[in-house]
Amino acid sequence: MTGPATTDRAPDRIDLGGCSSSDTLREAARAAGKSDVLDQYAADYPVGPHDQPQSMCPAFGSLRVGLRMRRTATVLSGSACCVYGLTFTAHFYGARRSVGYVPFSSETLVTGKLFEDIKEAVEQLADPEKLDTIIVTNLCVPTASGVPLRLLPDSINGVRVIGIDVPGFGVPTHAEAKDVLSGAMLRYARLEAEQGPVAAPHALPDRPSIPLLGEMFPADPMGIGLMLEPMGLAAGPVVPVREWRELYAALDGAAIAAIHPFYTASIREFQAAGRTVIGSAPVGVDGTAAWLDAVGAACGVAQSATDAAKNRFLPAIAAALAATPIRGRITVSGYEGSELLVARLLTESGAEVPYVGTACPRTPWSEADRQWLEARGTRIVYRASLEQDIAAVEEFHPDLAIGTTPVVQHAKARAIPALYFTNLISARPLMGVAGAGSLATVINAAIGNQARFDRMRDFFDGVGTGHATGIWTETPTDRPKFKAMNAARNAAAARAAEAIGS
């Protein structure tokens, strides 16, 4: 059954008296002429049951896509604190390129001078000897103020200019922000190709190709290519791409594999180019068999060729799964978009997976995965909140919790082994033969650490929690009356400030 888990844990957000800052910014953006952008995002990235999963700033996703591309410059327009945090995190995750920043003041924001400053910055950057593309991104405040990036020239000195809005109040997760930029670039490249000849990619396959939609471990595209070879097909570019020309090759694919199912804007551009989109992925025995059949049907491959690919690879996948079984109950949660695929692989490896929470939405491209998992008793929660993920840990008492940092923290505090999804699960192959045994070593090692967690729990037993955290000669006395009194004083001060402002 797909549905929310319940918990008594208080939500990790601030109640602003019925009017959240995101609502205020959203209303301002609509008043400033951004309704079309927000309406498109609402259609592409449906929310609910949670409006804003507790993920990092969504602009981090589009920022990383641009910073990974060759001959591409990235410019941010937003509050200085936001730009600092985004660039710091980007460089922490390995970016080796400067990020452009166009600062603003209240005056330049409200008078329209900020747009002129952005245009001037882009003109100064547009050197065709160094760049193919410049990406300009509005963060929350410029989007809410209606800074019109659509008025930027399509190109300057032969350098493409792409402007996107990635506000936290319009794009739910950083994973979907990758789609915002990828979709914008695919649209630009598609229109270029429709207008006439375009530059050929540096490497062209000698067979029809299947572009792969969604970031994945570098070995996965190679493994997928091997599985497609008996069918007379090749693995195409991975979108998000690493250079502009790969967009043309992706648009020229025989069919598109939506490995990560939330790339709605990108899928729209592929469909506009007349391409068939295939959901799910070649994960495990069942997933690989179904995926190869779907690829063969979409590309008109003879059934005998598809069967040849299945006969070559399915026994090897089954053998790898059998050689490295996983025994234990595991809950899975994350915000990458591959959570259902990981759960499938764990299940075929022998694990019990009672719960999968993903910050991404339900889409047609993951329906096969949902149906397969639910048929085996897995509860799936889309747009899952931190509270639901933690409630699942409490409800199912897993042998291992896979999740985001706060989920891992909560599980370990309860002496439950836990692994951070992004760094320890996404950093491994999932597809085909290579993926079949890739998770078992780290999963079994983590489950095997239960005795260590029990010893740590026993060692730290009695150190206190809350106001009594730590080891004390005399345990501190809680003072709830003081807290209530100070809260009342703060509320009165806030009301007085609002009265003065009115």
Backbone torsions as a table, in degrees:
resi	resn	phi	psi	omega
1	MET	NA	130.9	176.6
2	THR	-89.1	122.2	-178.6
3	GLY	-179.7	170.2	-176.6
4	PRO	-78.7	149.9	169.3
5	ALA	-89.3	161.7	-179.0
6	THR	-112.2	153.8	178.4
7	THR	-160.1	152.6	176.0
8	ASP	-91.3	-0.1	-176.2
9	ARG	-67.6	135.3	-179.2
10	ALA	-67.8	139.5	178.7
11	PRO	-60.1	144.9	179.0
12	ASP	-88.0	65.2	176.5
13	ARG	-154.7	160.8	-176.0
14	ILE	-95.2	131.8	176.4
15	ASP	-84.1	116.7	-178.4
16	LEU	-102.5	36.0	173.2
17	GLY	71.8	33.3	175.6
18	GLY	90.3	-6.3	179.6
19	CYS	-131.6	99.8	-177.0
20	SER	-80.9	156.9	179.1
21	SER	-61.7	-34.0	179.6
22	SER	-65.5	-36.7	176.3
23	ASP	-63.3	-41.8	179.6
24	THR	-62.8	-44.6	179.9
25	LEU	-66.3	-39.4	-179.7
26	ARG	-63.5	-43.7	178.4
27	GLU	-64.2	-39.2	178.6
28	ALA	-64.4	-41.5	180.0
29	ALA	-62.8	-41.1	178.6
30	ARG	-65.4	-41.4	178.8
31	ALA	-64.7	-26.9	-178.6
32	ALA	-90.4	7.4	174.7
33	GLY	97.4	16.9	-178.8
34	LYS	-102.0	17.7	-176.9
35	SER	-60.1	-39.2	-178.2
36	ASP	-63.7	-39.1	178.7
37	VAL	-65.7	-47.7	-178.2
38	LEU	-66.4	-36.5	178.1
39	ASP	-64.9	-39.6	179.1
40	GLN	-66.7	-41.2	178.0
41	TYR	-64.3	-39.1	179.1
42	ALA	-63.1	-35.3	178.4
43	ALA	-75.4	-39.9	-176.5
44	ASP	-75.4	-36.1	-173.3
45	TYR	-126.5	72.3	-175.6
46	PRO	-61.5	140.0	179.6
47	VAL	-97.7	176.0	177.6
48	GLY	104.5	140.1	2.1
49	PRO	-72.4	-2.4	-178.1
50	HIS	-119.7	132.3	-175.5
51	ASP	-75.5	-27.8	-174.4
52	GLN	-148.2	89.9	177.2
53	PRO	-54.9	149.9	-174.7
54	GLN	-81.1	73.8	178.7
55	SER	-112.3	177.2	176.8
56	MET	-72.1	173.6	178.4
57	CYS	-52.4	128.2	-176.1
58	PRO	-60.5	-29.9	-177.5
59	ALA	-62.4	-18.5	176.8
60	PHE	-59.9	-35.6	-179.4
61	GLY	-64.5	-51.1	180.0
62	SER	-67.6	-33.5	178.2
63	LEU	-61.4	-45.5	-179.3
64	ARG	-64.2	-37.2	178.7
65	VAL	-60.5	-47.1	-179.7
66	GLY	-66.7	-39.0	-177.5
67	LEU	-70.6	-19.3	178.7
68	ARG	-86.8	-10.2	-176.1
69	MET	-88.1	139.9	177.1
70	ARG	-72.6	149.8	175.3
71	ARG	52.3	42.1	-178.5
72	THR	-133.9	131.2	176.1
73	ALA	-107.2	144.9	-179.2
74	THR	-120.0	132.1	178.9
75	VAL	-126.1	129.7	177.6
76	LEU	-107.7	142.4	172.1
77	SER	-126.0	113.4	-177.5
78	GLY	-178.0	-176.1	178.4
79	SER	-63.2	145.5	-175.1
80	ALA	-59.8	-38.9	-179.2
81	CYS	-64.4	-37.9	178.8
82	CYS	-66.5	-45.9	-179.2
83	VAL	-62.7	-40.9	178.2
84	TYR	-60.8	-48.5	-178.3
85	GLY	-62.2	-41.9	-179.2
86	LEU	-66.3	-45.0	-178.8
87	THR	-68.6	-38.9	177.9
88	PHE	-59.3	-48.2	-178.4
89	THR	-65.6	-39.5	179.5
90	ALA	-61.5	-43.5	179.7
91	HIS	-72.5	-31.3	174.8
92	PHE	-60.5	-35.5	179.5
93	TYR	-91.1	16.0	168.1
94	GLY	104.1	7.0	177.5
95	ALA	-65.8	136.5	-179.0
96	ARG	-121.8	36.4	-176.3
97	ARG	-142.4	145.3	179.3
98	SER	-68.9	151.8	176.0
99	VAL	-112.4	125.2	177.5
100	GLY	-74.0	146.9	-178.8
101	TYR	-140.1	127.2	175.3
102	VAL	-107.1	102.6	-178.2
103	PRO	-72.4	164.3	178.3
104	PHE	-145.6	162.4	172.3
105	SER	-122.8	173.3	177.3
106	SER	-56.7	-37.5	-178.2
107	GLU	-66.8	-49.7	-177.4
108	THR	-67.9	-27.9	-179.3
109	LEU	-70.4	-47.1	-173.5
110	VAL	-84.1	-20.9	-179.1
111	THR	-91.9	-7.4	-177.5
112	GLY	90.0	-2.2	-179.3
113	LYS	-66.0	-26.6	-179.8
114	LEU	-59.8	-42.5	178.5
115	PHE	-60.7	-42.0	179.0
116	GLU	-64.5	-35.8	177.0
117	ASP	-65.4	-40.5	178.1
118	ILE	-63.5	-45.2	-179.6
119	LYS	-61.6	-41.8	178.9
120	GLU	-64.5	-40.3	179.0
121	ALA	-63.3	-41.7	179.7
122	VAL	-65.4	-41.7	178.6
123	GLU	-60.8	-37.7	179.2
124	GLN	-70.8	-30.5	-178.8
125	LEU	-80.9	-22.9	-167.0
126	ALA	-73.4	77.9	177.8
127	ASP	-108.9	107.1	-176.1
128	PRO	-65.1	-16.3	176.1
129	GLU	-72.1	-23.7	-175.9
130	LYS	-112.4	-26.4	-169.2
131	LEU	-130.7	146.0	166.7
132	ASP	-98.5	-30.5	-169.3
133	THR	-147.4	145.0	170.2
134	ILE	-122.5	127.2	179.6
135	ILE	-108.6	123.7	178.8
136	VAL	-113.1	127.8	-175.6
137	THR	-122.3	122.5	170.1
138	ASN	-82.3	128.1	171.3
139	LEU	-89.6	-163.2	-168.5
140	CYS	-58.7	-53.6	-171.9
141	VAL	-66.3	-47.3	176.8
142	PRO	-62.3	-35.1	176.4
143	THR	-64.8	-46.3	179.9
144	ALA	-62.9	-28.1	-179.6
145	SER	-87.5	-3.5	175.2
146	GLY	79.7	24.5	178.5
147	VAL	-59.6	117.5	-165.9
148	PRO	-88.8	79.3	179.8
149	LEU	-62.4	-21.3	178.8
150	ARG	-64.2	-17.9	179.4
151	LEU	-84.9	-5.6	175.0
152	LEU	-64.6	148.2	176.6
153	PRO	-61.0	149.1	176.8
154	ASP	-64.8	-30.0	177.7
155	SER	-154.2	152.9	176.6
156	ILE	-134.7	122.6	-178.3
157	ASN	55.6	31.3	-179.9
158	GLY	83.7	1.6	177.9
159	VAL	-97.3	125.1	-179.6
160	ARG	-65.8	144.7	177.0
161	VAL	-124.3	123.0	-179.9
162	ILE	-124.0	120.9	177.8
163	GLY	-109.6	131.1	179.9
164	ILE	-133.5	151.4	171.9
165	ASP	-103.9	125.4	177.4
166	VAL	-129.7	70.9	179.7
167	PRO	-83.3	147.4	176.4
168	GLY	-64.8	-20.4	-179.8
169	PHE	-92.9	6.4	179.9
170	GLY	-128.7	-29.8	179.2
171	VAL	-110.5	116.2	-170.5
172	PRO	-66.4	-39.4	-174.6
173	THR	-135.9	159.9	178.1
174	HIS	-68.3	-26.0	176.3
175	ALA	-62.2	-43.0	-178.8
176	GLU	-73.1	-24.2	175.4
177	ALA	-65.3	-28.0	173.7
178	LYS	-60.4	-37.4	178.5
179	ASP	-70.5	-35.8	178.7
180	VAL	-55.5	-49.3	-179.1
181	LEU	-73.3	-43.5	-179.5
182	SER	-61.3	-41.7	177.9
183	GLY	-64.0	-40.0	178.7
184	ALA	-64.2	-40.8	179.7
185	MET	-69.8	-40.2	177.9
186	LEU	-62.8	-38.3	178.6
187	ARG	-64.0	-45.0	179.1
188	TYR	-60.3	-47.0	-178.8
189	ALA	-66.2	-37.5	179.1
190	ARG	-64.0	-43.3	178.4
191	LEU	-65.7	-36.3	175.2
192	GLU	-60.5	-46.0	-177.4
193	ALA	-66.5	-32.9	178.9
194	GLU	-70.2	-25.1	-177.9
195	GLN	-85.6	-15.9	-179.6
196	GLY	159.4	-175.1	-178.2
197	PRO	-59.3	145.6	178.1
198	VAL	-126.0	164.7	-179.0
199	ALA	-64.7	133.4	-179.4
200	ALA	-73.7	145.8	173.9
201	PRO	-58.5	157.0	-178.0
202	HIS	-65.6	-29.8	179.5
203	ALA	-132.2	121.8	179.9
204	LEU	-111.2	130.1	178.6
205	PRO	-69.1	151.9	179.0
206	ASP	-88.6	6.0	179.0
207	ARG	-135.2	161.1	173.7
208	PRO	-56.0	142.1	-172.7
209	SER	-115.4	157.7	176.8
210	ILE	-116.6	96.6	175.5
211	PRO	-61.2	147.6	-174.2
212	LEU	-112.7	122.4	-175.0
213	LEU	-99.0	113.1	179.2
214	GLY	124.6	138.0	178.9
215	GLU	-68.4	140.4	-178.9
216	MET	-150.9	169.2	178.8
217	PHE	-59.3	138.1	-173.1
218	PRO	-55.6	-27.2	-178.9
219	ALA	-76.4	-20.1	-176.1
220	ASP	-64.2	-46.5	177.4
221	PRO	-58.1	-36.8	178.5
222	MET	-66.3	-41.6	177.6
223	GLY	-64.2	-39.6	177.5
224	ILE	-64.4	-39.9	177.9
225	GLY	-59.3	-40.5	178.1
226	LEU	-63.6	-39.6	-179.7
227	MET	-69.5	-29.6	-178.7
228	LEU	-81.9	-19.6	-173.8
229	GLU	-57.2	-45.9	179.2
230	PRO	-63.2	-16.9	-179.8
231	MET	-92.3	3.2	-178.7
232	GLY	75.8	23.2	-178.3
233	LEU	-122.4	167.0	177.6
234	ALA	-133.3	156.4	173.0
235	ALA	-75.7	130.6	-179.7
236	GLY	-91.2	-166.3	179.7
237	PRO	-62.6	153.4	173.1
238	VAL	-92.9	125.8	176.1
239	VAL	-105.7	124.4	10.8
240	PRO	-64.9	139.7	-173.7
241	VAL	-88.1	169.7	178.1
242	ARG	-102.8	-15.2	174.4
243	GLU	-152.3	158.5	-169.9
244	TRP	-60.6	-41.4	-175.0
245	ARG	-61.1	-24.8	179.0
246	GLU	-65.0	-22.9	177.3
247	LEU	-63.4	-39.2	178.4
248	TYR	-64.9	-42.2	179.1
249	ALA	-64.4	-38.2	178.8
250	ALA	-64.6	-43.5	179.5
251	LEU	-65.9	-20.6	-178.8
252	ASP	-93.6	8.1	-177.4
253	GLY	-66.0	155.9	178.7
254	ALA	-70.1	-36.7	174.5
255	ALA	-159.2	161.8	-174.7
256	ILE	-112.5	130.0	178.5
257	ALA	-97.4	108.6	179.4
258	ALA	-83.3	75.1	-178.2
259	ILE	-59.7	-45.5	171.0
260	HIS	-100.6	125.7	-164.5
261	PRO	-86.6	3.0	-171.4
262	PHE	-102.7	7.8	-177.7
263	TYR	-81.7	65.8	-172.2
264	THR	-65.8	-45.9	-179.2
265	ALA	-65.1	-39.3	178.7
266	SER	-65.4	-42.3	178.8
267	ILE	-61.6	-38.2	178.4
268	ARG	-59.9	-40.8	179.3
269	GLU	-69.5	-38.7	177.2
270	PHE	-64.4	-40.8	178.1
271	GLN	-67.3	-35.0	175.5
272	ALA	-63.8	-27.9	177.0
273	ALA	-85.5	4.2	175.6
274	GLY	84.5	22.0	-176.3
275	ARG	-99.4	141.9	174.3
276	THR	-81.4	139.6	-178.9
277	VAL	-110.6	133.4	-177.1
278	ILE	-113.8	131.3	-179.4
279	GLY	-90.4	-179.1	179.2
280	SER	61.0	-158.1	-174.0
281	ALA	-163.5	161.5	178.6
282	PRO	-78.8	74.3	-177.2
283	VAL	-116.2	125.4	-179.9
284	GLY	70.1	-175.6	-178.8
285	VAL	-72.7	-53.0	-176.9
286	ASP	-63.5	-46.4	-178.3
287	GLY	-63.6	-40.7	-179.8
288	THR	-66.7	-43.6	-179.8
289	ALA	-61.2	-47.9	-178.9
290	ALA	-65.2	-39.5	-177.5
291	TRP	-67.5	-42.8	178.7
292	LEU	-64.0	-38.6	176.2
293	ASP	-62.2	-41.7	-179.4
294	ALA	-66.0	-41.2	178.1
295	VAL	-63.4	-45.8	-179.9
296	GLY	-60.1	-42.2	179.4
297	ALA	-65.8	-40.7	-178.2
298	ALA	-68.2	-31.0	-174.9
299	CYS	-103.4	5.0	178.6
300	GLY	67.4	31.9	179.7
301	VAL	-79.3	139.2	177.5
302	ALA	-59.4	140.6	-178.4
303	GLN	-59.7	-30.8	179.3
304	SER	-64.1	-36.9	178.5
305	ALA	-70.7	-40.3	176.6
306	THR	-63.2	-42.4	178.1
307	ASP	-63.2	-35.1	178.6
308	ALA	-63.6	-41.0	178.1
309	ALA	-65.5	-42.9	179.9
310	LYS	-64.8	-41.7	-179.0
311	ASN	-66.8	-27.5	-179.6
312	ARG	-78.6	-39.1	-168.6
313	PHE	-105.3	-30.9	-176.4
314	LEU	-62.9	-43.2	177.3
315	PRO	-61.4	-36.7	179.2
316	ALA	-67.3	-38.3	177.6
317	ILE	-65.6	-45.2	179.4
318	ALA	-60.8	-40.5	179.7
319	ALA	-65.5	-40.4	179.6
320	ALA	-65.8	-38.6	178.0
321	LEU	-66.1	-40.6	-179.1
322	ALA	-69.9	-30.8	-177.6
323	ALA	-74.4	-23.6	-177.9
324	THR	-131.3	68.3	-177.8
325	PRO	-70.3	155.3	175.2
326	ILE	-118.5	125.2	179.6
327	ARG	-117.8	119.9	178.8
328	GLY	151.7	166.9	177.7
329	ARG	-97.4	129.2	-174.3
330	ILE	-132.8	130.3	169.3
331	THR	-99.5	143.8	-175.5
332	VAL	-125.2	130.9	173.7
333	SER	-150.8	152.2	-179.0
334	GLY	177.3	-177.0	-179.3
335	TYR	-131.2	21.4	-178.7
336	GLU	-85.0	-30.2	-176.6
337	GLY	103.9	-9.8	-179.4
338	SER	-103.4	15.1	-174.1
339	GLU	-61.2	-39.6	-179.1
340	LEU	-68.9	-35.2	178.0
341	LEU	-65.8	-42.7	177.9
342	VAL	-62.1	-42.0	179.7
343	ALA	-63.1	-38.6	177.4
344	ARG	-62.0	-45.8	-178.3
345	LEU	-64.8	-41.1	177.2
346	LEU	-62.7	-41.2	-179.3
347	THR	-64.1	-45.0	179.2
348	GLU	-68.3	-20.5	176.6
349	SER	-80.8	-5.8	177.4
350	GLY	110.5	-4.5	-178.2
351	ALA	-77.6	155.8	170.3
352	GLU	-95.1	123.0	-178.1
353	VAL	-121.6	92.1	-175.6
354	PRO	-80.6	-16.3	-173.2
355	TYR	-147.4	134.8	170.1
356	VAL	-130.5	122.4	174.7
357	GLY	-116.1	129.3	178.1
358	THR	-129.0	138.6	177.8
359	ALA	-73.2	-13.0	-177.8
360	CYS	-85.3	164.1	-175.9
361	PRO	-86.1	167.6	172.7
362	ARG	-77.2	130.3	178.8
363	THR	-135.7	164.9	178.1
364	PRO	-61.2	-23.2	-171.6
365	TRP	-81.6	-6.8	175.0
366	SER	-116.7	11.4	-177.1
367	GLU	-63.3	-38.9	179.5
368	ALA	-62.3	-39.3	178.8
369	ASP	-67.4	-42.7	179.5
370	ARG	-59.9	-48.6	-177.2
371	GLN	-63.2	-41.0	-179.0
372	TRP	-63.8	-45.1	-178.1
373	LEU	-69.8	-43.3	-178.6
374	GLU	-65.3	-32.5	177.1
375	ALA	-64.5	-18.4	179.2
376	ARG	-107.9	17.5	170.9
377	GLY	88.9	12.5	-179.1
378	THR	-87.1	132.4	172.4
379	ARG	-88.3	129.0	-178.4
380	ILE	-115.9	130.7	177.9
381	VAL	-123.0	115.0	174.8
382	TYR	-85.8	153.7	-175.8
383	ARG	51.4	40.5	-175.8
384	ALA	-65.8	141.9	176.0
385	SER	-93.4	163.7	175.6
386	LEU	-58.2	-39.1	-179.4
387	GLU	-61.5	-38.9	179.2
388	GLN	-69.7	-40.6	179.2
389	ASP	-62.6	-41.7	178.7
390	ILE	-69.1	-37.6	177.8
391	ALA	-61.8	-35.3	178.4
392	ALA	-65.5	-39.4	176.5
393	VAL	-61.4	-41.7	179.9
394	GLU	-68.7	-37.6	-175.8
395	GLU	-73.5	-43.4	-170.9
396	PHE	-98.6	-11.9	179.4
397	HIS	45.6	62.1	-173.0
398	PRO	-70.6	161.5	170.5
399	ASP	-76.1	-20.3	178.1
400	LEU	-154.0	135.7	174.1
401	ALA	-111.6	123.7	173.7
402	ILE	-105.5	126.5	-177.1
403	GLY	-173.2	-164.8	178.4
404	THR	-77.7	172.9	-175.8
405	THR	-54.4	-48.9	-179.2
406	PRO	-66.9	-30.4	176.2
407	VAL	-67.4	-44.1	177.6
408	VAL	-60.8	-42.7	179.3
409	GLN	-60.2	-46.1	-179.4
410	HIS	-63.0	-44.8	-178.4
411	ALA	-62.2	-44.8	-178.5
412	LYS	-66.4	-33.0	175.7
413	ALA	-64.6	-24.0	176.6
414	ARG	-95.5	13.8	-179.9
415	ALA	62.6	35.5	176.0
416	ILE	-110.7	123.8	176.6
417	PRO	-55.5	143.7	-176.3
418	ALA	-150.4	151.2	179.4
419	LEU	-130.9	137.8	177.1
420	TYR	-75.9	121.1	-173.2
421	PHE	-56.6	-50.4	-170.0
422	THR	-63.5	-48.4	-173.3
423	ASN	-84.8	-28.7	-172.0
424	LEU	-109.9	-18.7	178.4
425	ILE	-106.5	-47.0	179.6
426	SER	-66.6	-19.8	-177.8
427	ALA	-85.7	27.8	179.1
428	ARG	-139.9	152.8	176.7
429	PRO	-67.6	149.6	178.6
430	LEU	-121.7	-21.7	-169.2
431	MET	-93.6	147.0	169.8
432	GLY	61.8	-150.8	-176.2
433	VAL	-66.3	-42.6	-178.7
434	ALA	-61.8	-36.9	-178.9
435	GLY	-76.2	-22.6	-172.6
436	ALA	-60.3	-38.6	-178.8
437	GLY	-111.8	9.6	-170.4
438	SER	-72.3	-33.1	-175.0
439	LEU	-86.1	-21.5	-169.2
440	ALA	-60.9	-41.7	-175.7
441	THR	-61.7	-51.3	-177.2
442	VAL	-70.4	-35.4	-180.0
443	ILE	-67.5	-49.9	-178.2
444	ASN	-65.2	-35.4	177.4
445	ALA	-64.7	-40.9	-179.7
446	ALA	-66.4	-44.7	178.7
447	ILE	-62.7	-35.2	179.2
448	GLY	-68.7	-8.2	179.0
449	ASN	-86.2	6.1	-175.5
450	GLN	-57.1	-39.4	-179.3
451	ALA	-62.5	-37.3	177.6
452	ARG	-64.7	-40.7	178.5
453	PHE	-65.2	-38.3	178.2
454	ASP	-62.8	-41.4	179.3
455	ARG	-65.3	-41.2	178.8
456	MET	-65.3	-40.3	179.0
457	ARG	-61.9	-44.5	-179.6
458	ASP	-66.2	-37.7	-178.3
459	PHE	-65.0	-40.3	-176.6
460	PHE	-92.7	4.5	179.7
461	ASP	-59.6	131.0	176.9
462	GLY	91.8	5.2	179.9
463	VAL	-79.6	-8.2	175.8
464	GLY	95.2	161.7	176.9
465	THR	-138.1	166.9	177.6
466	GLY	59.6	-131.1	-177.9
467	HIS	-67.1	-18.5	-178.1
468	ALA	-100.5	14.7	-179.4
469	THR	-59.2	134.1	178.4
470	GLY	112.7	-175.5	178.4
471	ILE	-111.1	123.9	-172.2
472	TRP	-126.6	148.1	169.0
473	THR	-68.3	-42.5	173.8
474	GLU	-129.0	122.6	-177.1
475	THR	-63.5	129.5	179.3
476	PRO	-59.1	148.9	178.2
477	THR	-95.8	128.1	178.2
478	ASP	-69.0	146.1	-179.0
479	ARG	-124.9	70.5	-177.2
480	PRO	-61.4	-29.0	179.3
481	LYS	-66.4	-38.6	178.3
482	PHE	-64.0	-41.3	179.8
483	LYS	-63.1	-43.3	-179.8
484	ALA	-65.4	-39.3	-179.6
485	MET	-65.7	-44.3	178.8
486	ASN	-65.9	-36.9	177.0
487	ALA	-62.3	-41.3	178.5
488	ALA	-64.5	-41.2	177.7
489	ARG	-62.3	-42.7	178.9
490	ASN	-62.9	-42.2	179.3
491	ALA	-63.4	-41.0	179.0
492	ALA	-65.1	-40.8	178.4
493	ALA	-63.8	-39.3	179.1
494	ALA	-64.8	-41.6	178.7
495	ARG	-64.5	-38.6	179.2
496	ALA	-65.1	-40.6	179.4
497	ALA	-64.9	-39.5	179.3
498	GLU	-65.7	-38.4	179.2
499	ALA	-63.7	-40.0	178.1
500	ILE	-66.2	-40.3	-179.4
501	GLY	-66.8	-28.1	-179.1
502	SER	-80.1	NA	NA
